[in-house]
Amino acid sequence: MPNPEVIVVGAGLAGLACARALVASRVKVLLLEGSDAPGGRVRTDVHEGFLLDRGFQVYLSAYPEGRRTLDLEALSLRRFIPGARVRRGGGFHTVADPLRRPVEALTHLFAPVGTFGDKLRVLELRQLALSGEVEDVWQRPSRTSRRYLDELGFTEALRESFLRPFFAGIFLEKELSTSSRFLEFVFRMFASGYAAVPESGMGVIPEQLAARLPAGMLRMRAPVSDVWGHRVRLADGELIGARAVVVATDPASAVGLLPGMVPPLMNRVTCLYFAAPEPPVEGPWLLLNGEGRGRVNNVAVMSEVSPAYAPRGQALVSVSVVGATPDLDTLQAEVRAELTDWFGPAVSAWRHLRTYALPLALPAQPPEALEPPRRPVRLSPGLFVCGDHRDNASIDGALMSGRRAAEAVLRELEHG
């Protein structure tokens, strides 16, 4: 792409969304990606016929920016059951959405996962999250999620057995220190849509965005070592100039390219994948650890959500461990022992496929991190930044940040 008007550094979701919006306005863009494929933290690896997302991730169908940006029908989304199965007291108990799965909700009304009053408070939380417009959520009073849930009157039993592991799997932190604004946003998305994965893995999302770009615009294996002014220097020494540069890398890389940028705190997760001769549970359920102990936070049999995730006759089990962990061999042994307690001796036949240790998985979002809810994307004349660290830490936030950066670039180009 000779003589680009705008250089976008990083082909994660934010960079792809930014490039796409600029192209729609007939701007000449060069998109530089240091790795061998687009997607950033949203990638899917093919391993022995299994589809391994780089960390357990789901797409929420109600994401407003996703609806604006993606062709959801082409993603062939495969849904999780709305609700979860909670491991507590040595057994599994179903927590179902009472509005979408009323029979199951009534059947398990008195399961030992909170009180009857707690279940009514879940409906209250749903009503609060759905009230007003989605933009209103980001203007509401902000406190930690734990304080917010306590203010709503949830018992410790429900908080520890269901709410903590459920939100820990989203926030990637167990203390519920994440802003209540993000909790309300996420709960609204679950209440007004469904959690899903594309039939062929989460990596299909960035692949769809990249496929819409003009040929030659996306340049792979082109890591950028320096950004200054309106120019970038590649790791091989090549210099490229443009009228504007957008840094759309992960937060750690952005800090390296943009001196003075304050690095966000990052939450970590480790995802272990196992091949099983048969699924330990039937159906596309999210399984939560409500015991209050152990390494495992949540489990999903991905091949029950989408059969394409595993070869015929095998099951793919995804296990998420939130926070710091021991060495990976020790962790695998501890997780296998814990899952044996959950599912019995059949776990001994499970074969470990791969472990993804992700220390920089997601920007932390304590209340102060979302003040303001959207951080500036223009740093100086001709220099911009985008990513989920500029909006909310989600797929939707990454896509929105990319669009906001593109709009800021367009305003500058028009008046420059």
FENKAGI-V158281 format. One record per helix or strand. SS is the DSSP state (A for helix, B for strand). FROM is the first residue (numbers start at 1). LEN is the number of residues. If there is no record, write none. Layout:
# FENKAGI-V158281
ss=(SS | SS)
from=(FROM | FROM)
len=(LEN | LEN)
This chain:
# FENKAGI-V158281
ss=(B | B | A | B | B | B | B | B | A | A | B | B | B | A | A | A | B | A | A | B | A | B | A | B | B | B | B | B | A | B | B | B | A | A | B | A | A | B | B | A | B | B | A)
from=(6 | 12 | 13 | 29 | 39 | 44 | 50 | 59 | 64 | 72 | 77 | 83 | 91 | 102 | 116 | 134 | 144 | 145 | 156 | 178 | 180 | 195 | 203 | 218 | 224 | 231 | 239 | 244 | 251 | 266 | 286 | 298 | 302 | 307 | 315 | 328 | 345 | 351 | 366 | 367 | 378 | 383 | 395)
len=(4 | 1 | 12 | 4 | 1 | 4 | 4 | 2 | 6 | 4 | 3 | 6 | 6 | 6 | 15 | 6 | 1 | 7 | 16 | 2 | 13 | 4 | 9 | 2 | 5 | 4 | 3 | 4 | 7 | 11 | 4 | 4 | 4 | 3 | 8 | 16 | 5 | 13 | 1 | 4 | 3 | 3 | 21)
